[in-house]
Amino acid sequence: MKYLVDSDITISYLNGREEAGDFLQKIRGKFGLSVISLGEILEGVYGEANEEKRLADIKDFLTKAKLLNVDRKVAQEFAKSRSVLRKKGDLLDNMDLLIASTALIYDLILLTKNKRHFGRLKELKLIEL
């Protein structure tokens, strides 16, 4: 596994956006998804008119990605990074920081549409689509 896919890229893929689909096809079998991203994605699906179809699409996507949990190491990285950012007065949303911490702990490149946002963490490797 080499990449961690951010929620925004996954949503683009699920919405049929060509650039996301093409890139994910190229890295098939080499990417993971944070359980935090899964929660963000599911939040946008529940209660929608096409909920059942969207849930089926997500289930299919999960067969292509390794789901990564938040464990003690990720939690420690989150706390360390949050402390550094707080001292700089440049906090990142907790969910995004947990996703970034997952990428850092697993030494993965984060695929995102928001490089500027995640770029606050200088040690984080990023690709912006």
C-alpha positions in Angstrom: 0.0 0.0 0.0 1.4 3.4 -1.0 -1.5 5.9 -0.8 -4.3 7.0 1.5 -7.3 8.4 -0.3 -8.9 11.5 1.3 -12.7 11.7 1.6 -13.0 14.3 -1.2 -11.2 12.0 -3.7 -13.4 9.1 -2.7 -16.6 11.2 -3.1 -15.4 12.4 -6.5 -14.8 8.8 -7.5 -18.3 7.7 -6.2 -19.8 10.6 -8.1 -18.2 9.4 -11.3 -15.6 12.1 -11.7 -13.2 10.9 -14.4 -9.9 12.2 -12.9 -10.5 10.4 -9.6 -11.5 7.2 -11.3 -8.6 7.2 -13.7 -6.1 7.8 -10.9 -7.6 5.2 -8.6 -7.6 2.7 -11.4 -3.8 3.3 -11.9 -3.1 2.6 -8.2 -5.6 -0.2 -7.8 -4.6 -2.4 -4.9 -2.1 0.2 -3.6 -4.4 2.5 -1.6 -6.2 2.7 1.7 -9.0 4.6 3.2 -9.2 5.9 6.8 -12.1 4.8 8.9 -12.5 8.5 9.5 -13.0 9.2 5.8 -15.5 6.3 5.7 -17.5 8.1 8.4 -17.5 11.4 6.6 -18.6 9.7 3.3 -21.4 7.7 5.0 -22.6 10.9 6.7 -23.4 12.4 3.3 -25.3 9.3 2.2 -27.7 8.5 5.0 -31.1 10.1 4.5 -30.5 10.7 0.8 -33.2 9.6 -1.7 -30.6 7.2 -3.3 -29.2 5.9 0.0 -29.3 2.2 -0.9 -27.5 2.7 -4.2 -24.9 4.9 -2.7 -24.3 2.4 0.2 -23.9 -0.3 -2.4 -21.4 1.9 -4.3 -19.4 2.5 -1.1 -19.4 -1.2 -0.3 -18.0 -1.9 -3.8 -15.3 0.8 -3.3 -14.3 -0.8 0.0 -13.4 -4.0 -1.9 -10.7 -1.9 -3.7 -9.3 -0.1 -0.6 -7.8 -1.3 2.6 -9.7 0.2 5.5 -7.3 1.7 8.1 -8.4 2.2 11.7 -7.3 4.8 14.2 -5.1 2.9 16.7 -2.8 4.1 19.5 0.0 5.1 17.1 -2.4 7.2 15.0 -3.8 8.8 18.2 -0.4 9.7 19.4 0.6 11.2 16.1 -2.7 13.2 16.1 -2.0 14.5 19.6 1.6 15.5 18.7 0.6 17.2 15.5 -2.3 19.0 17.0 -0.1 20.3 19.8 2.4 21.7 17.3 -0.3 23.3 15.2 -2.1 24.7 18.2 1.1 26.4 19.3 1.4 28.0 15.9 -2.2 29.1 16.0 -2.9 27.1 12.8 -5.2 24.2 13.8 -6.6 21.7 11.3 -10.0 20.2 11.7 -9.8 17.1 14.0 -11.2 14.7 11.4 -8.7 15.9 8.8 -5.9 15.7 11.3 -6.8 12.1 12.1 -6.7 11.3 8.4 -3.3 13.0 8.0 -2.0 11.2 11.1 -3.0 7.9 9.6 -1.0 8.7 6.4 2.0 9.7 8.5 1.9 6.6 10.7 1.5 4.2 7.7 4.0 6.3 5.6 1.4 6.8 2.9 1.0 9.6 0.3 -2.3 11.4 0.9 -4.4 11.9 -2.2 -6.5 15.0 -1.7 -8.1 17.9 -3.5 -6.9 20.2 -0.7 -3.1 20.3 -0.7 -3.1 23.8 0.7 -5.2 22.7 3.7 -3.1 19.6 4.5 0.1 21.4 3.6 0.3 22.7 7.1 1.9 19.4 8.1 5.3 19.7 6.4 6.2 16.1 6.9 3.0 14.8 5.2 3.5 13.6 1.6 0.7 14.8 -0.7 -0.6 14.5 -4.2 -3.4 16.9 -5.2 -5.8 15.7 -7.9 
